[in-house]
Amino acid sequence: MVTDSGSVSLENLQGPTIDRRTTIKLLSGAGIAGLAGCAGSDGSADTNTSDTSATGNGTPDTGDSITAGWYASGLDDLDPHYVTSGERFQLIANITSGLTMLTPEVEMQGDLATDWTVEKGGARIVYELREDVTFHNGEKFTADDVAFSVERSITEEAPNSDLLSPLKPIDDGGVSVIDDYTVAVEFEQPYIPGLIYFSREGRAANVINQTALEEMGREDFKRTPVGTGPFEVVSHDVGERIELEAFDDYYRTDENGTQLPYLDGVTVRAVPEAGTIVNALRSGDLDFINEVPLENAPQLKQSSDIVTHQRPDLNYYNLSMNSDVEPFTTKTARLGFAKLIDSEQMVEEGFFGNANPEPTLYSPAHEWIYRDWEDKPQDQAYDPEEGQRLLEEAGVADASVTLLADGRTKRLMEIIQRQLSNAGLDVSIEQVSTSVYWDRVPDADAVITWSSGDYDPDTGIYRSFHSEGIFNDAGYDNERVDELLEAQRETTDRDERREQLQEIEDRVIKDAPTAFFGHREDVVGHRSHVSGFVHVPFQRRLEYLSTSE
């Protein structure tokens, strides 16, 4: 799939395991080499106290249960094919499985697959499947379940189905059951992100149980999905808590042969308030939190009872401006607004210094495609005088703007409101509950949006900047960008794909459908008696956690 001088050949990509060096090159070919630095050779992570490795070094304790806080307004829908929010998918990846997975050492190995072959120059992948897997309801897993999961996502046009759009039509070999334990997927053209998207972390094709879905119906299934992962959902009190129990028949062990997961169970509580989730961790009411609110990171780092992990993440944050409504209908006006936003101040006040302030598309963690700020277009660089001049040129210097916010984005919006108001604009904030926020986004003047740390940049940029992207809230429509977004999915040469991705970034910066203002870091926290967490940005793998109590 990657055939440049980086020496990743089709032979290197065959199963049953892609070694660390080759996986890093594969991720590099997908534009995310920075992930390689997220786990050391021993699996350790940066913390403010020592942590047990999750790779089999040492003997972890087994048994016991923990209570985990999820910094989220709700975890009502856990159906993997319908989930678009990152925090929910972090949880779902502990309940369902993919065909492959990334290990804490950044190797790609089989998950539900034992082996695979990459054929037709990267356009076809044939997976050999495990024969020892059962679903949480006791049914045996077969190739039919893979086909059902892929077909269901596509035919129901589920939110994540766009990630599978490069596949051939289902009835033309897009997914083929060869026998009970062999399945093939085939793309219209060689497809660079293909191996990533069929992994557990890729979110496009996590496998679910057809019988459970049909018997329960989607409304019940989305609350208690049935997968093959290390934990099963035994109860779900919507808005309150989710009880996960270790699945006794889980098919994986660690390298020492110890059954995974190490914990007997995890109680998950959705906690939307920053102060509440931090205080609960400090008091011991919570043992683990999936995300440390950045304003609280410094105080937690000083606590001897708490371990924090911090890494650059694979995201971008921006103010998405609706090009269908005034005053954002012209590029001149949008660039004027972008130049009024001081990203350095956004990072210091909004992210409490825990972010990269460059107003650009790709995070430094996307190392292979990342360029220094000086090497990128400066069209969105902070320049309030030039910003006001552009607003006057566009005839919107005295415009009124309403910024839509929820609890998670209010702080950032208040900073933007102050910066725009200082330029003489009439700016107000309408705050709504998170439960209705996303329904209001398509018609709002401007909202804060962000990408969710996907391994391949294609996920975030295609959905947000293709004219038919499902998250194209700005109404952006650029024919050349559409061509590039489609071409980079099929390009097998790494250097060529880098050029395409960088041209996309340049054009999006210059057209300013959104005003970029930074790339936040990923921070996780837990009590010191919890060990085994290895920090790969955006992932929250619970199967390696153990306790010393």
C-alpha positions, 0 to 999 in steps of 0.5 A, a space after each residue: 500500500 505504501 511503495 515509496 523509498 520508505 520501504 513499506 512493501 505489500 510483503 511488509 504489510 501481510 499478517 499475522 503481525 506488522 512489526 513496530 517499525 513497519 507499523 510506524 511506517 504505515 502510520 507515517 504513510 497515513 500521515 501520523 508518524 507522531 503516534 510512534 512517540 506515544 509509547 516507548 519501547 517498554 510501553 511506558 508513558 509519561 506520568 508524574 509517578 511510576 506506572 506498571 507497563 501494560 505489555 507484560 513486564 511485571 506481574 499485574 494484579 487481577 481481580 477488583 473493580 474500579 469506577 471510571 469517570 467519563 468527561 461527557 454529557 451523556 453516554 446514551 448511544 453506544 452503537 459503534 456504527 452510529 457513534 461520532 463523538 470521541 469520548 463514546 468511541 473510547 468506551 465502545 472500543 472496550 466492548 466491541 472488536 475490530 479485525 486488527 488492533 494496535 498494541 501498546 507497543 505500536 504494532 499492528 496485530 490480529 484482533 478478530 483476525 489471525 492473519 491477512 493478506 494484502 492483494 491487488 496493490 492494496 485494493 483487496 485485503 483477505 482476513 483469516 478469522 479466529 475460531 475461538 471467539 464468542 459474543 457476549 450473548 454466547 453466539 459463535 463469531 464467524 465471517 458472516 458477522 463481519 459482513 453483516 456489520 459492514 453491510 449494516 453500516 453502509 445500507 443504513 447510511 450510519 454516521 460512520 458509513 462514509 469511512 467505508 465509501 471507498 469499498 466496492 458496492 456490497 453486491 460487487 465484492 465490497 465484502 465477501 464471505 469466503 468461508 466461515 472464517 475467511 472474509 475479504 474486503 475490496 476497494 474500488 482503488 488501492 486505499 491507504 487508510 484501509 488497514 487502519 479503518 478495519 482495526 478496532 481503533 478505526 471505528 468504521 467496522 467494529 463487529 456487532 451481533 446480528 441476533 442481539 440487534 434484531 431481538 433487542 431493536 436498535 433503541 435497546 441495543 444502543 444502550 447495551 451493545 453486544 460485541 466480542 470485546 474484553 468487557 460486556 455491558 451488564 446494565 446501563 442506567 442512561 445518564 447515570 452509570 454503565 456497569 461493565 463486567 469482564 467477559 469470561 470468554 474473552 479470547 485474548 491473553 497477555 504475552 505471559 498467558 494471563 487472561 485479559 482483562 485484568 479487572 473484574 469490572 468497571 463502573 462508568 459514570 458520565 460527568 459533564 462538569 469539570 470541577 465535579 469530575 476532578 473533585 471526584 478523582 481527588 477524593 477517591 470517588 473515581 479511580 480513573 478519568 478518561 480526560 483531565 479538564 485542562 484547567 485542572 491539569 496543573 493541580 492534579 500533577 502536584 498530587 502524590 495520589 494521582 497519576 497524569 499522562 499527557 501527550 500531543 493529540 491528533 486534533 485541531 480546534 476551530 471556529 466554524 463559520 456558516 458560509 450560508 449566512 451573513 456575515 460569513 458569505 465571503 472569503 474576505 469576511 471569513 479571513 477578517 474574522 480569523 485574523 481577529 482571533 489570537 490563538 496564543 491567547 486561546 491556548 493560554 486562557 482556553 487550554 491553560 497552556 496545554 496546546 499548540 497555538 498554530 492556526 493550522 489543520 494538522 497537529 504536530 503529532 501528525 509528524 509525517 505531514 506536519 510542517 513548521 508554522 513558518 512554512 505554511 500560509 500565513 493567511 490566518 495569522 493573528 493581525 487585528 489591524 488587517 482583520 478589521 481592514 478585511 471586514 471593512 472591505 467585505 462591508 461587515 465591520 459592524 456586523 452582529 454575530 451569535 455564537 452557539 455554545 454548550 457547556 464544553 465550548 463556552 469558555 472558548 467562546 467567551 474568549 472569542 467573543 471578547 476578541 471579536 468585540 474588541 474589534 467593534 463587532 456586536 457578538 453574543 453567545 447563545 448557550 444551549 444544553 449539549 443534548 440539543 447542541 448538535 441539532 442546532 449546529 447546522 443553522 448556527 452562525 458559528 460554532 466551535 468544532 474539532 477533530 477527534 484524534 483519528 489515526 489517519 487524517 482522512 477521517 477528520 478532513 474528508 468529513 469536514 471539508 469535502 463538499 458532501 462531508 457529513 460534518 461540513 458545518 461551514 458549507 465549504 465547497 471547493 472543487 479542487 479540495 474535493 478532488 484532492 480529498 478523493 485522490 489522497 484516499 487512493 494514492 499509494 505513493 507516500 510522497 505524493 500523498 503528503 503533497 496532496 494532504 499539504 495542498 489541502 491544508 494550504 487551500 483550507 487555510 486560505 479559504 477560511 471556512 473555519 478559523 483555526 486556533 490550536 491543537 490541544 494535548 491529551 491528558 488522562 488521570 487516575 489514582 495511584 493504585 491504578 496501574 497498567 495504562 499506556 497512553 496512546 493519544 485518544 485511546 482508553 484501553 481498559 483491559 490492561 488496567 489493574 489495581 494494587 488494592 
